[in-house]
Amino acid sequence: MTREAHRPRTEAEETGGVRRPLWRQRDFGVFWAAQTLSVLGDSFALIALPLLVLEATGSIARMGLLTAAGGAAAVLAAVFAGAVVDRVDRRRLLIGCDLVRMVLYGLIPLVWLLGPQVWLLYAVLPLCEAVGMFFAVGYVTAVRSLVGTEQLTEANGRINATAAAAGVLGPLCAGVVAAWSGPAAAVGVDAASFGVSAACVAFVRFRPRPADDAESGAERPGLWQDLRTGVAFLSRHPVLRALTVLLCGFSFLTLGLNDLVIYHLKHDLGHDDGTVGTVMAVGALGTITGALLVARVRRRLGFGPTWTGAVAVCGVAFAGLGWAREVPAVALLSAAFLACVGIAGTCSMSLRQEVTPEHLLGRVTSAYWTLQYSAAPVGAAVLTWAAEERGTAPVALVAGACCVLIAVAALFTPIRGA
């Protein structure tokens, strides 16, 4: 048996399997708070790291290179993350990932006291993104073990909604901190948030793994075999197979969007760090809206129309971002984009959690994200390089149009009737 089998029972088990409303489930509530705090800090780094690069180099291409390096590390980690998550104690894994990121991000403001060291960002961010991938895969399996299949969409929507609410406050505060004390200080806040998140997760009780996934004395397959197991499951499921292929293209086009928006605001429109924080906060309001609506929209329209429509609106919003010359327009388009990314992302994650056996969920999630983001780092580098060479407006238009084409392509796949 795994170590988790020796833990106290979760609340659902103590009530005879009867599911309480989410707001009355203690373990989910603590886990929910931990994720919200973590995102609050992450929103600082989301702005602060690109600002540090832009402040030191003035180049959006260098910003994109940092994003690409982080994305590549995440893809590499995703190859092994699922196998590791399905083998180890989930709580210890999540706590360890938080503590490692607390230490790594904490190095940046300390070193920056001696002067800008851009090389450190290229060392720390890939490591943090790799660790974050292990955390993200573990998080997906944790939600399933806390709330069960029937409450997944609601639980994911609520976590995303409060995370986005934290994302409203975070960018505003990050912009103020960056304007007053510099972007490095904002990264320090991110580091502290991971420590608080780790403390919260320590109090969460996760449901034991299914008996058929417990150690039974048989030799476990190797890591590469585990990855092939996840890929095989995706290839057999028609909807997940189509989603994986289409999201690979979508991630290629959109991973560098954050860098593009920051560069557009500061370089093209000439605004300061505080304005960047405000725009990001308004964008997070869009994420809140999408997260609160996703369960209701999916129940009414079904998975296919919800996912396809959300991706199409993402493309339209992206296409207009580079042409917007006023800050309110940039903010509203960012909000629309992030709202629909949240809707599409919550739908696809919930579907994957619903149809995947729990003992395979880590491996399937790992394979899904490995394939989905395999080309994204190259896309981020290409997008930001093209923006520096050709300008943000034409690059955003082309990328947005391609996103719309992805939504159209989904109409000719099993996604349409899912």
Disulfide bonds with the S-S distance in Angstrom:
none
